[in-house]
C-alpha cells in the first residue's frame, strides 16, 4: 500500500484530518486518566480489612443517662456478658470504632519520648481481651492480651497502656528489619508502649485521602471505654447466624437496660453496609468515569463514521476512476483503512502528550498517582481498533463504488 | 429573513437525519454530563450565607507551634484556654463558640426508650449572628450565657418529633438526663455546607436537633461528640486537665461589620498571641489567621475532590463533543457547496451565507439542548449513585440550570459552527457552477 497518495489526499482535507486527529488525541488523554482513576478507586475498595467480615456487625451504643466511669465500666461489662451468652453470638468486644468506619481515633507515633516530629501515624483501636478473637484477626507473632492487662478508660483520660498489638504494616514501618516484637515506641505520651503481638492485616478506621500514606497502620490497646457518651460493640455471630444475631443483640441489651440508644444512622451495621458507605464516593467516581469513557468512545467512533462517510461521498468519482483503472475492492478498502490509521497515529502521538500532561496536573492538584505506561499503551490500542472499526463500514461502501462512476459528472 | 434561515436550517437538518442525530447527541451528552456534575459542584461550593459571609470570621491562633502545626497553618479550631480568652476579651460586635454534642431525648411516653439527638453547644450570639429564623420564641440573651442557664432552642424537625409541632416555648425537655427550658423553636435552617461546623464534619449532614447553652454543657462535662485534635505528649487524666491541654475542639466565630473592624480584630489576635509568647505559653511568634466564611470553606477543603474532578472530566468530555460537532458540521456544510455556489451566484453575500449557516447550527444547538435537558433530568435522578447521599440531595434541576443548559448548548453549537460556516462562506461560486 502506498502511503504517499494518501498523504497528499489528506493535505487537501486539512480541517477534517486535524479534527479527527484532535478528537482521537483528546479522547486518549481523557480515557487513559479516567481508566486510571477507576483502577485506583477499585483498588481502594478492594483493600482487605483483615477482619471476619461475613460474620461481624457493629453497634453504636450511646448511653441514655450520664454515667460515672465506674458505672459505665460496670454497664459495659454487663452488656458484654449479655451479648456473649446469646445463642447466635460467638464473641463480642467493646471498642472505639471498627475498620472502614470513617474518621475515628488516630495517634502520632514517635520512637523517642521527646521527639517533636512524628515518625508516622496509626489508627487506634481499643478493646478487651476478646478483641482479636471477635474481629477474627490473625496473630502472626507474639501473644494476645490477657484479662489482667485491660484497663478502664474514663472521660478524657489519656491513658497509654504499657502493651500493644500492632498490624504487620505498622510493625514493618517502625522496624523494617522485622524484629518489632518486644520493641517499644511512644504514642503521644512520655511512657513507652511495648509490642507484645503482631496481627497480619488490620485496616484503619478512616478511608479518606489524607490517610492514604498510612494505609494499614493500626495499633490495638487493651482499654475498655467507660465514657459518659457511649461505646461501640463489635459482635461476631456464629457462622450463618448474622441476621439472627443482629436481631437478638439490640433486643437483649434493651431488655437488660433500656436507657441506651442505637442511633438511626450507623447504629447497627454489618460489613456489607459498612463497606457500601465507606466506599460510596469511590464507587460513584468509578461509575461516572466508566460512563464517561463509554460514551466518549461511542461519540468518537460516531464522529469518525460521519466524517469518513462524507469523504467517501465526496470522492465517489475519484474512486470510480481508480476502479476503472484497475483497483480492486480490496485496494479501495485498504486505502480508507490506511488513511484512518495514519490519522489515528497522529492523534495518538498528540494524545499521549496530553494524557501525561493531564495526569501531571491531576497529580499536582488532587494527588492522584502517576499514570502507568500500560494505561497509555492500552488506550492507544483501543483507539486504533476503534478507528479501524468505525471506518470499516464507510470504507466497505467506498469499495462497492462501481467503476461506471468515473464517467458521471460530480 | 432570520426566520427564513432558521426554516432552511431545520429543513436541511431533516435531510440528513443521521448526521443531525449524531450532532444532537454529541451536544446533548456533552452538555448533560457538564450540567449534572456542575449542579453537584454548585451545590457544594455555594456561599452558605450570602448576605453575611464577608462579615463572619473564624479566628485561628497557632497554639501548636511551627514544629507541630500543619505546614505552618494554625489549627482550624481553638483549645479551651484560647477560646475562653477570646470570649472574655469580647473584641467583636458578636461572637460565639460552638461544639457538637449528642444527648439522649426521652419521649413523653413514660416507658419509651430514649432516642439520640444531636445538636450544638453555642452561645447566645449564635442566633442573631447567623440570622437563624425562628418559628416560636427566640434565642437566649447573652446575659443567660453568664448565668449558665439551662436554655435550649429546638429545631423545627426536632420540635415536630418531640412535641408534634406545637409551640413548645416555655416547656421543659429532658436531654441526657437533665432538664432544659425551651426558649425558642427555629425554622428549618441548615445551610449547605454547614459552614459554622465544617471543622471536623463533612458539612452536608442532616439538620441538627437543638442548640444548647454552651456554659451549661461545660458545667455538666458534656463531652464533644465531634473532632478533638491534640499534639505532643498528652498527660491529662480527666475533664479539667483536658480543658487546659493543647487539644483543639471549640469552633469560634466573630462578626465584624467593616473592613477596619476586621483589621482591628486581626491586630487584637496578633497581640494576644504575642502576649502568650511573652508569658511563656507559646514558644514561637504570633501566627494567626482571620478567615471569612468563603476563605474558611476553602481552607477546610469543603468541596470534595470527587466533585471537582468529575466536573473537570465532564468539561473535557464536552470539549471533545464539540470537536466532534465541528467535524460533522464541516461535512454537512461542505456537502452543499453546489447549493452555496448557486446562492452566491444569485447575489447572496458571504455574510448572508455565514449568518444562514450559523443559524442552522444554532437550531442544532437548540435541539441538542433539549436532548441535553432530558438527559440531565434523567441523570439527576441517578446522581445519588455517583455521589454521597447527603451531597446528591443538594443537587437539583432548577430554572437557572434549565436556562443554562439551553444557553450553553446553543452557544456551543454556534461556536462549533464558526469555522465550518466560514468555510461555507468561502465557497467560490464560479468553480462550483463550472464543475456542475
Interface residues (C-beta under 8 A of the other chain):
Chain A: X15 X16 X19 X20 X22 X23 X26 X27 X29 X30 X33 X34 X37 X62 X63 X64 X65 X66 X103 X108 X113 X116 X117 X154 X155 X156 X157 X158 X160 X186 X188 X189 X190 X209 X227 X228 X229 X254 X258 X259 X260 X261 X263 X264 X267 X280 X281 X284 X285 X287 X288 X289 X292 X295 X296 X299 X300 X302 X303 X306 X307 X309 X310 X311 X313 X314 X358 X362 X366 X409 X410
Chain B: X18 X19 X22 X25 X26 X29 X33 X37 X67 X68 X102 X104 X106 X111 X113 X114 X115 X116 X176 X177 X178 X220 X221 X222 X223 X225 X227 X230 X231 X232 X233 X234 X235 X236 X237 X238 X239 X241 X242 X304 X305 X306 X308 X309 X310 X313 X314 X316 X317 X319 X320 X321 X323 X324 X326 X327 X328 X330 X331 X332 X334 X335 X385 X386 X387 X388 X389 X419 X423 X435 X436
